[in-house]
């Protein structure tokens, strides 16, 4: 018996096999043995990225027991994304110590020993620090010390949705580093599966945390892994193993992986099962949040010119961003010229049926070639009367003069329903039907990219806040997919680039309507307006000098003067009447 104990004491893989047998589990798979070997013989700071479901957490839990099995005086800290997950690991370890006969010597002998889900002691010398302590990544880390730190799946959708969240998570990882004791055999390990294409695990690799990657299939593009493929898999590749072959058939069959890819989508599968984060290439995504101008948009007037600048002083830190790494929102540097009414305000509507897609409406104004997004609304009940009336309520709020509606869906029935409600609500709004005949991804980018590059799109801050808080009942990863700025920053020319694209499609449709107006130079427009004002003033002086003098004293605009003279004219009759 002593020979067996000495063997499992020297080799963690044997310990793992014995523990699996104790738990009535199937023998460890080839991938699990490889991960166990790297944990035992790897560097002081290591990182394990393995496909979801391989059993990373169980293996590291076993490593905690093996470490204490060899040296009960060791102090270990387990950190997870949530306190509950960390506590569950602690409870699991306690149960194994109690129920495994050859681990019985680890049971504490003293009644004063700590034995809770938060922390517990094994049979060791009295010490301020517990043998094992579990804590959430956002919990109280300072003041603790540990010889072995295991950070297990610290990245989850709830703490990595935005760039700000990821930066905060990296800062917490830095704090964890200070807890490690300054001993030669002290170690810190990260285990996890990337949750976004901009995973913090890539940043950790830059901080000397040596990662190894275990994808579920032999990769098609090895360059995407930067030489980090696990040695056993690399040996298979060198021996001629075909691409896309299942790497651990004892864990997942080929049919199982096919079903998972079909259900979760290619991008998520590539992240969570192939550990491929190459899709984070910012060059693939031309629509950047930093090209927008974000400020408080006036509902009725706008300045002559809006000056964009990406100076750090203009960075808006308080607004949440779901864009690419380093992609933030910026305030305008200057608002120049006079504030005058918008030249036109429209409501762009992208209808949809009931279900997962959204019916969206964007309220957009134009002045001097600049576009202003006042508000965006989204609905999940198709084109119900409640939804259409709410859209028209917004039209009244922003003095909309035209509804721009995509007719690909419903073959124009939505337009007819809008006409009925317009008559009932007594709103004189023109309707323009749009039929798209270009692939959606190309259409969206072709409409928006020139506007973004010229910094001609101004977004109200409330739109960003509403967008981030929308769909609160959805799971975090699904909430992301419905957000306008998530769709915007992930849009590329690949088919199906974004799963849900209703909001960005609606915005692109409204911007496309103003394409001709955007060709107008803001400076030329100001020059032309001043010339028109001068001509109108001269005409009024010749016709009625007294009225002209009064209008000048009151500071009336050219439109106000014309209205006073009865020359303004009324609104045009909508085409649907």
C-alpha positions as CSV (number, residue, x, y, z in Angstrom):
1,X,0.0,0.0,0.0
2,X,2.8,2.4,0.8
3,X,4.3,1.8,-2.6
4,X,1.0,2.8,-4.3
5,X,0.7,5.9,-2.1
6,X,4.3,6.9,-3.0
7,X,3.5,6.4,-6.7
8,X,0.4,8.7,-6.6
9,X,2.3,11.1,-4.5
10,X,4.9,11.4,-7.2
11,X,2.7,11.5,-10.3
12,X,-0.5,13.6,-10.4
13,X,-1.8,11.6,-13.3
14,X,-1.9,8.5,-11.1
15,X,-3.5,10.4,-8.3
16,X,-6.2,11.7,-10.8
17,X,-6.8,8.1,-12.0
18,X,-7.2,6.9,-8.4
19,X,-9.5,9.7,-7.5
20,X,-11.7,9.2,-10.6
21,X,-12.0,5.5,-9.7
22,X,-13.0,6.5,-6.2
23,X,-15.8,8.7,-7.7
24,X,-16.9,5.8,-10.0
25,X,-16.0,8.0,-13.0
26,X,-14.7,6.6,-16.3
27,X,-10.9,6.7,-16.6
28,X,-9.5,10.1,-17.4
29,X,-9.4,10.9,-21.2
30,X,-6.3,11.6,-23.2
31,X,-6.9,15.3,-23.0
32,X,-7.5,15.2,-19.2
33,X,-4.2,13.3,-18.7
34,X,-2.4,16.0,-20.9
35,X,-3.9,18.8,-18.9
36,X,-2.9,17.1,-15.6
37,X,0.6,16.7,-16.9
38,X,0.9,20.4,-17.7
39,X,-0.5,21.4,-14.4
40,X,2.1,19.3,-12.5
41,X,5.1,20.1,-14.7
42,X,4.2,23.5,-16.2
43,X,5.8,26.9,-15.3
44,X,5.2,29.0,-12.2
45,X,2.6,31.1,-14.1
46,X,0.5,29.1,-16.5
47,X,-2.8,29.3,-18.3
48,X,-4.9,26.4,-19.6
49,X,-7.5,27.1,-22.3
50,X,-9.5,24.0,-23.1
51,X,-12.8,23.3,-24.8
52,X,-15.9,23.5,-22.7
53,X,-16.8,20.3,-20.9
54,X,-13.3,18.8,-20.8
55,X,-13.4,18.8,-16.9
56,X,-10.9,21.6,-16.2
57,X,-12.4,22.5,-12.8
58,X,-12.5,18.8,-11.7
59,X,-8.9,18.3,-12.6
60,X,-7.7,21.4,-10.8
61,X,-9.8,20.4,-7.8
62,X,-8.0,17.1,-7.8
63,X,-4.7,19.1,-8.0
64,X,-5.5,21.0,-4.9
65,X,-5.9,17.7,-3.0
66,X,-2.7,16.3,-4.5
67,X,-0.8,19.4,-3.4
68,X,-2.1,19.0,0.2
69,X,-1.6,15.2,-0.1
70,X,2.1,16.0,-0.6
71,X,2.4,18.9,1.8
72,X,-0.5,19.7,4.2
73,X,1.2,23.0,5.1
74,X,0.5,24.5,1.7
75,X,-2.0,27.4,1.6
76,X,-4.3,27.5,-1.5
77,X,-6.8,30.0,-2.8
78,X,-9.5,29.2,-5.3
79,X,-10.9,32.2,-7.2
80,X,-13.9,32.0,-9.6
81,X,-16.1,34.4,-11.3
82,X,-18.7,34.1,-8.6
83,X,-18.5,33.4,-4.8
84,X,-21.0,30.6,-5.2
85,X,-18.9,28.8,-7.8
86,X,-15.8,29.0,-5.7
87,X,-17.7,27.8,-2.6
88,X,-19.0,24.8,-4.6
89,X,-15.5,23.8,-5.4
90,X,-14.6,24.1,-1.7
91,X,-17.5,21.9,-0.6
92,X,-16.5,19.3,-3.3
93,X,-13.0,19.1,-1.9
94,X,-14.3,18.8,1.7
95,X,-16.5,15.9,0.6
96,X,-13.6,14.1,-1.1
97,X,-11.4,14.4,2.0
98,X,-14.1,12.9,4.2
99,X,-15.2,10.1,1.9
100,X,-11.8,9.0,0.4
101,X,-10.0,6.5,2.7
102,X,-6.5,7.3,1.5
103,X,-7.1,11.0,2.1
104,X,-8.2,10.5,5.7
105,X,-4.9,11.8,7.1
106,X,-5.9,15.3,5.7
107,X,-8.9,15.5,8.1
108,X,-8.2,18.1,10.8
109,X,-7.6,16.7,14.2
110,X,-8.4,19.8,16.2
111,X,-11.9,21.0,17.0
112,X,-10.7,24.5,16.5
113,X,-9.9,24.0,12.9
114,X,-11.8,25.9,10.3
115,X,-14.3,23.8,8.3
116,X,-16.8,25.9,6.3
117,X,-17.6,26.4,2.7
118,X,-15.6,29.7,2.7
119,X,-12.4,28.2,4.1
120,X,-11.2,25.1,5.8
121,X,-8.1,23.6,7.3
122,X,-6.5,20.2,6.8
123,X,-4.3,18.4,9.4
124,X,-1.6,21.0,9.5
125,X,0.2,23.4,11.9
126,X,-1.9,26.3,13.2
127,X,-1.7,29.3,10.9
128,X,-3.5,32.6,10.3
129,X,-4.3,31.6,6.7
130,X,-6.6,28.6,6.1
131,X,-5.4,25.6,4.0
132,X,-8.0,26.3,1.3
133,X,-10.0,29.5,0.8
134,X,-12.6,30.2,-1.8
135,X,-13.5,33.6,-3.0
136,X,-15.2,35.3,-6.0
137,X,-13.0,37.5,-8.3
138,X,-14.8,40.6,-7.0
139,X,-14.6,39.6,-3.4
140,X,-12.1,40.6,-0.7
141,X,-8.7,39.5,-2.0
142,X,-6.4,41.9,-0.2
143,X,-4.9,40.7,3.1
144,X,-4.8,37.0,2.0
145,X,-1.7,34.9,1.2
146,X,-1.4,31.8,-0.8
147,X,1.3,29.4,-2.1
148,X,-1.0,28.1,-4.9
149,X,-3.6,30.3,-6.6
150,X,-6.2,28.8,-9.0
151,X,-8.3,31.2,-11.0
152,X,-11.0,29.0,-12.4
153,X,-13.3,30.4,-15.2
154,X,-13.0,34.0,-14.0
155,X,-14.3,35.3,-17.3
156,X,-18.0,34.9,-17.8
157,X,-20.5,36.9,-20.0
158,X,-21.6,38.9,-17.0
159,X,-18.2,40.4,-16.3
160,X,-16.7,40.6,-19.8
161,X,-19.5,42.1,-22.0
162,X,-17.8,45.5,-22.4
163,X,-14.3,46.8,-22.7
164,X,-14.7,48.6,-19.4
165,X,-15.7,45.3,-17.7
166,X,-12.7,43.5,-19.2
167,X,-10.3,46.2,-18.0
168,X,-11.7,45.9,-14.5
169,X,-11.3,42.1,-14.7
170,X,-7.7,42.5,-15.7
171,X,-7.1,44.9,-12.8
172,X,-8.5,42.3,-10.4
173,X,-6.2,39.7,-11.9
174,X,-3.3,42.1,-11.1
175,X,-4.4,42.3,-7.5
176,X,-4.5,38.5,-7.3
177,X,-0.8,38.4,-8.3
178,X,0.1,40.3,-5.1
179,X,-1.5,37.6,-2.9
180,X,1.0,34.9,-4.1
181,X,3.8,34.1,-1.5
182,X,7.3,34.9,-2.6
183,X,8.5,31.2,-2.6
184,X,10.3,29.4,-5.4
185,X,7.5,26.7,-5.6
186,X,4.6,29.2,-5.4
187,X,2.4,29.0,-8.4
188,X,-0.6,30.7,-10.0
189,X,-2.9,29.1,-12.6
190,X,-5.6,30.4,-14.9
191,X,-8.1,28.0,-16.3
192,X,-10.9,29.0,-18.6
193,X,-12.7,29.2,-21.9
194,X,-12.9,32.5,-23.8
195,X,-16.3,34.2,-23.7
196,X,-15.7,36.9,-26.2
197,X,-13.5,37.4,-29.2
198,X,-11.7,40.0,-27.0
199,X,-11.0,37.7,-24.1
200,X,-8.9,38.7,-21.2
201,X,-6.9,35.5,-21.6
202,X,-5.1,37.0,-24.5
203,X,-4.0,39.9,-22.3
204,X,-2.8,37.5,-19.6
205,X,-0.6,35.7,-22.2
206,X,1.1,39.1,-22.8
207,X,1.8,39.1,-19.0
208,X,4.0,36.0,-19.0
209,X,1.2,33.5,-18.2
210,X,2.3,30.7,-20.5
211,X,-0.9,29.3,-22.1
212,X,-1.6,26.0,-23.8
213,X,-4.7,25.4,-25.8
214,X,-6.7,22.2,-26.2
215,X,-9.3,22.7,-28.9
216,X,-12.1,20.1,-29.5
217,X,-11.0,19.6,-33.1
218,X,-7.7,19.7,-34.9
219,X,-7.7,23.3,-36.2
220,X,-7.9,24.2,-39.8
221,X,-5.7,27.3,-39.4
222,X,-2.8,26.7,-37.0
223,X,-1.5,30.2,-37.4
224,X,-4.5,31.5,-35.4
225,X,-3.1,29.8,-32.3
226,X,0.4,31.4,-32.4
227,X,2.2,28.2,-31.5
228,X,0.2,27.5,-28.3
229,X,-1.4,24.2,-29.3
230,X,-0.9,21.5,-26.6
231,X,2.2,19.3,-27.3
232,X,0.2,16.1,-27.7
233,X,-2.1,17.7,-30.3
234,X,0.9,19.2,-32.1
235,X,2.5,15.8,-32.2
236,X,-0.7,14.4,-33.8
237,X,-0.6,17.2,-36.4
238,X,3.0,16.6,-37.2
239,X,2.2,12.9,-37.7
240,X,-0.4,13.8,-40.4
241,X,-3.6,14.0,-38.4
242,X,-6.3,15.5,-40.6
243,X,-7.8,19.0,-39.8
244,X,-11.1,19.0,-38.0
245,X,-10.6,15.6,-36.5
246,X,-12.0,15.3,-32.9
247,X,-9.2,15.6,-30.4
248,X,-10.9,13.8,-27.5
249,X,-13.5,11.3,-28.9
250,X,-14.0,9.8,-25.4
251,X,-15.4,13.2,-24.3
252,X,-17.3,14.4,-27.5
253,X,-18.1,12.5,-30.6
254,X,-18.1,14.0,-34.1
255,X,-21.9,14.0,-34.2
256,X,-22.1,15.7,-30.8
257,X,-19.8,18.5,-31.9
258,X,-21.7,19.0,-35.2
259,X,-24.9,19.4,-33.2
260,X,-23.3,21.9,-30.8
261,X,-21.9,24.0,-33.6
262,X,-25.3,24.1,-35.3
263,X,-27.1,25.1,-32.1
264,X,-24.7,27.7,-30.7
265,X,-23.5,29.3,-34.0
266,X,-20.1,29.2,-35.6
267,X,-18.6,32.2,-33.8
268,X,-19.5,30.9,-30.3
269,X,-18.4,27.4,-31.3
270,X,-15.0,28.7,-32.5
271,X,-14.6,30.5,-29.2
272,X,-15.8,27.9,-26.7
273,X,-14.8,24.6,-28.4
274,X,-11.9,25.7,-30.7
275,X,-10.5,28.5,-28.5
276,X,-10.0,30.5,-31.7
277,X,-10.0,34.2,-30.9
278,X,-8.7,35.4,-34.2
279,X,-12.0,36.8,-35.1
280,X,-11.1,39.8,-32.9
281,X,-9.2,41.4,-35.7
282,X,-10.4,44.9,-35.6
283,X,-9.6,45.4,-39.3
284,X,-12.5,43.1,-40.2
285,X,-15.0,45.5,-38.6
286,X,-15.2,48.9,-40.4
287,X,-17.9,50.5,-38.2
288,X,-16.2,51.9,-35.1
289,X,-17.9,53.6,-32.1
290,X,-15.0,56.1,-31.9
291,X,-16.0,57.6,-35.3
292,X,-19.4,58.7,-33.9
293,X,-20.1,61.9,-32.1
294,X,-22.0,61.3,-28.9
295,X,-23.7,64.2,-27.1
296,X,-27.0,65.6,-26.0
297,X,-29.0,66.1,-29.2
298,X,-31.6,68.9,-29.2
299,X,-35.0,67.7,-30.4
300,X,-35.7,70.6,-32.7
301,X,-32.5,72.6,-33.5
302,X,-28.8,71.9,-34.3
303,X,-25.7,73.9,-34.9
304,X,-24.2,74.8,-38.3
305,X,-21.2,72.5,-37.8
306,X,-20.1,69.7,-35.4
307,X,-16.3,69.2,-34.9
308,X,-15.2,65.6,-34.1
309,X,-12.0,64.9,-32.3
310,X,-10.7,61.7,-30.7
311,X,-8.6,63.5,-28.1
312,X,-8.5,61.7,-24.7
313,X,-10.1,64.8,-23.2
314,X,-13.2,64.1,-25.2
315,X,-13.5,60.5,-24.1
316,X,-16.8,59.7,-22.5
317,X,-15.9,57.3,-19.6
318,X,-19.3,57.1,-18.0
319,X,-21.1,55.5,-20.9
320,X,-21.0,51.7,-21.3
321,X,-19.4,50.5,-24.5
322,X,-19.7,47.1,-26.1
323,X,-17.4,47.9,-29.0
324,X,-14.0,46.5,-29.8
325,X,-11.1,46.8,-27.4
326,X,-10.1,50.5,-27.2
327,X,-13.2,51.6,-29.0
328,X,-14.9,54.3,-27.0
329,X,-17.4,57.1,-27.4
330,X,-16.3,60.7,-27.8
331,X,-17.9,64.1,-27.1
332,X,-17.7,66.7,-29.9
333,X,-14.8,69.1,-29.7
334,X,-16.8,72.1,-30.8
335,X,-20.4,73.0,-31.9
336,X,-20.0,75.9,-34.3
337,X,-22.4,78.4,-35.8
338,X,-26.0,79.2,-35.3
339,X,-28.6,76.8,-33.9
340,X,-31.5,76.5,-36.4
341,X,-34.3,74.0,-37.0
342,X,-33.5,70.7,-38.7
343,X,-34.0,70.6,-42.4
344,X,-35.8,67.3,-42.3
345,X,-36.7,64.6,-39.7
346,X,-37.6,61.1,-40.6
347,X,-38.5,57.9,-38.8
348,X,-36.8,54.8,-40.3
349,X,-38.8,51.6,-39.6
350,X,-37.6,48.0,-40.0
351,X,-40.6,45.7,-39.4
352,X,-40.5,42.1,-38.4
353,X,-42.8,39.3,-37.3
354,X,-43.3,38.0,-33.8
355,X,-40.5,36.1,-32.3
356,X,-36.8,36.7,-31.7
357,X,-36.4,39.5,-34.3
358,X,-37.3,43.1,-33.4
359,X,-39.4,45.7,-35.1
360,X,-37.2,48.8,-34.8
361,X,-37.7,52.5,-35.3
362,X,-35.0,55.2,-35.6
363,X,-35.7,58.9,-35.4
364,X,-33.1,60.8,-37.4
365,X,-32.8,64.5,-38.3
366,X,-30.6,66.2,-40.9
367,X,-29.1,69.6,-41.0
368,X,-26.2,70.8,-43.1
369,X,-25.2,67.2,-44.0
370,X,-25.0,66.1,-40.4
371,X,-27.3,63.4,-39.2
372,X,-28.7,63.3,-35.6
373,X,-30.1,60.1,-34.1
374,X,-32.5,61.2,-31.4
375,X,-34.0,57.9,-30.3
376,X,-34.3,54.3,-31.2
377,X,-37.2,52.0,-30.2
378,X,-37.4,48.2,-30.5
379,X,-40.4,45.8,-30.1
380,X,-40.8,42.1,-30.0
381,X,-44.5,41.9,-30.9
382,X,-44.2,42.3,-34.7
383,X,-46.3,45.1,-36.1
384,X,-49.2,45.1,-33.6
385,X,-51.4,48.2,-33.3
386,X,-49.7,49.0,-30.0
387,X,-46.3,49.0,-31.6
388,X,-47.3,51.1,-34.6
389,X,-49.1,53.7,-32.4
390,X,-46.1,53.9,-30.2
391,X,-43.8,54.6,-33.2
392,X,-46.2,57.3,-34.3
393,X,-46.2,58.8,-30.8
394,X,-42.4,59.2,-31.3
395,X,-43.0,60.8,-34.7
396,X,-45.2,63.4,-33.0
397,X,-42.5,64.0,-30.4
398,X,-39.8,64.7,-32.9
399,X,-42.0,66.4,-35.6
400,X,-41.3,63.7,-38.1
401,X,-42.3,64.5,-41.7
402,X,-41.6,61.2,-43.4
403,X,-41.8,57.5,-42.5
404,X,-39.2,55.4,-44.4
405,X,-40.3,51.7,-44.2
406,X,-38.7,48.6,-45.6
407,X,-41.3,46.6,-47.5
408,X,-39.3,43.3,-48.0
409,X,-41.2,42.0,-45.0
410,X,-44.9,41.7,-45.2
411,X,-45.0,42.9,-48.9
412,X,-46.2,46.4,-47.9
413,X,-48.8,45.5,-45.4
414,X,-47.1,47.5,-42.7
415,X,-47.3,50.6,-44.8
416,X,-51.1,50.1,-45.2
417,X,-51.4,49.7,-41.4
418,X,-49.4,52.8,-40.8
419,X,-51.7,54.8,-43.2
420,X,-54.8,53.7,-41.2
421,X,-53.3,54.8,-37.9
422,X,-52.1,58.1,-39.5
423,X,-55.6,58.9,-40.4
424,X,-56.8,58.0,-36.9
425,X,-54.2,60.1,-35.2
426,X,-54.5,63.0,-37.7
427,X,-50.8,63.1,-38.5
428,X,-49.7,64.5,-41.9
429,X,-46.7,62.3,-42.4
430,X,-45.5,61.1,-45.8
431,X,-44.6,57.4,-46.3
432,X,-41.7,56.2,-48.5
433,X,-41.4,52.5,-49.2
434,X,-37.9,51.0,-49.4
435,X,-37.2,47.6,-51.0
436,X,-33.7,46.2,-50.5
437,X,-32.1,44.2,-53.3
438,X,-28.5,44.1,-52.0
439,X,-27.1,41.6,-49.5
440,X,-27.8,43.0,-46.0
441,X,-24.2,43.1,-44.8
442,X,-22.9,45.0,-47.8
443,X,-25.9,47.3,-47.7
444,X,-25.4,48.3,-44.1
445,X,-21.6,48.9,-44.4
446,X,-21.9,50.7,-47.7
447,X,-24.5,53.1,-46.2
448,X,-22.8,53.7,-42.9
449,X,-19.1,53.5,-43.5
450,X,-18.8,56.8,-45.5
451,X,-20.8,58.6,-42.8
452,X,-18.7,57.2,-40.0
453,X,-15.5,58.1,-41.8
454,X,-16.6,61.7,-42.2
455,X,-17.9,61.8,-38.5
456,X,-21.3,63.0,-39.7
457,X,-23.4,60.9,-37.4
458,X,-24.3,62.4,-34.0
459,X,-25.9,60.1,-31.4
460,X,-27.8,61.2,-28.4
461,X,-26.4,59.9,-25.1
462,X,-29.8,58.5,-24.1
463,X,-29.6,56.1,-27.1
464,X,-26.4,54.5,-25.8
465,X,-27.9,54.2,-22.3
466,X,-31.2,52.8,-23.6
467,X,-29.4,50.3,-25.9
468,X,-27.2,48.9,-23.0
469,X,-30.2,48.5,-20.7
470,X,-32.6,47.0,-23.3
471,X,-33.8,43.4,-23.0
472,X,-32.9,43.1,-19.3
473,X,-34.7,39.7,-19.0
474,X,-32.4,38.0,-21.6
475,X,-29.3,36.1,-20.7
476,X,-26.2,38.4,-20.8
477,X,-24.8,36.8,-24.0
478,X,-28.2,37.2,-25.8
479,X,-28.6,40.8,-24.6
480,X,-25.4,41.7,-26.4
481,X,-26.7,40.4,-29.7
482,X,-29.7,42.7,-29.6
483,X,-27.6,45.9,-28.8
484,X,-27.2,48.4,-31.6
485,X,-23.6,49.2,-30.8
486,X,-22.7,45.5,-30.5
487,X,-24.2,44.9,-33.9
488,X,-22.5,48.0,-35.3
489,X,-19.0,47.0,-34.1
490,X,-19.3,43.4,-35.2
491,X,-20.7,44.0,-38.6
492,X,-18.5,42.9,-41.5
493,X,-19.1,41.7,-45.0
494,X,-19.3,38.0,-44.2
495,X,-22.7,36.5,-44.6
496,X,-24.5,36.2,-41.2
497,X,-21.8,38.3,-39.5
498,X,-24.3,39.4,-36.8
499,X,-27.1,37.0,-35.6
500,X,-29.5,39.9,-34.8
501,X,-29.1,43.0,-37.0
502,X,-32.5,44.7,-36.8
503,X,-31.2,47.8,-35.0
504,X,-28.2,48.4,-37.2
505,X,-30.2,47.7,-40.3
506,X,-32.9,50.2,-39.3
507,X,-30.2,52.9,-38.7
508,X,-28.5,52.1,-42.0
509,X,-31.8,52.5,-43.8
510,X,-32.4,55.9,-42.3
511,X,-28.9,57.1,-43.1
512,X,-29.2,55.8,-46.7
513,X,-32.3,58.0,-47.1
514,X,-30.1,61.1,-46.4
515,X,-27.2,60.0,-48.6
516,X,-27.8,62.9,-51.1
517,X,-28.0,65.4,-48.3
518,X,-24.7,64.3,-46.9
519,X,-22.9,65.3,-50.0
520,X,-23.7,68.9,-49.1
521,X,-20.8,70.7,-47.6
522,X,-21.6,72.2,-44.2
523,X,-19.7,75.3,-45.0
524,X,-21.4,75.7,-48.4
525,X,-24.7,75.3,-46.7
526,X,-24.0,78.0,-44.2
527,X,-22.8,80.3,-47.0
528,X,-25.9,79.6,-49.0
529,X,-28.2,80.2,-46.1
530,X,-26.6,83.6,-45.2
531,X,-27.0,84.7,-48.8
532,X,-30.7,83.7,-48.8
533,X,-31.2,85.6,-45.5
534,X,-29.5,88.7,-47.0
535,X,-31.7,88.6,-50.2
536,X,-34.9,88.1,-48.1
537,X,-34.0,91.0,-45.8
538,X,-33.3,93.3,-48.8
539,X,-36.6,92.4,-50.4
540,X,-38.5,93.1,-47.1
541,X,-36.8,96.5,-46.8
542,X,-38.0,97.5,-50.2
543,X,-41.5,96.2,-49.7
544,X,-42.1,97.2,-46.0
545,X,-39.3,99.1,-44.3
546,X,-41.2,99.4,-41.0
547,X,-41.9,95.7,-40.7
548,X,-38.3,94.9,-41.7
549,X,-37.0,97.1,-38.9
550,X,-39.4,95.5,-36.4
551,X,-38.3,92.0,-37.5
552,X,-34.7,92.9,-37.1
553,X,-35.2,94.3,-33.6
554,X,-36.9,91.2,-32.5
555,X,-34.1,89.0,-34.0
556,X,-36.4,87.0,-36.1
557,X,-35.0,84.3,-38.4
558,X,-35.7,84.2,-42.1
559,X,-38.4,81.6,-41.7
560,X,-40.1,83.7,-38.9
561,X,-40.0,86.8,-41.1
562,X,-41.5,84.9,-44.0
563,X,-44.2,83.5,-41.8
564,X,-45.0,87.0,-40.5
565,X,-45.4,88.2,-44.1
566,X,-47.6,85.2,-45.0
567,X,-45.0,83.8,-47.4
568,X,-44.0,80.7,-45.5
569,X,-46.5,78.3,-47.1
570,X,-48.0,75.3,-45.3
571,X,-46.9,71.6,-45.2
572,X,-47.1,69.6,-48.3
573,X,-49.9,67.0,-48.6
574,X,-48.7,63.5,-47.9
575,X,-48.6,61.2,-50.9
576,X,-50.8,58.6,-49.2
577,X,-53.8,60.9,-48.9
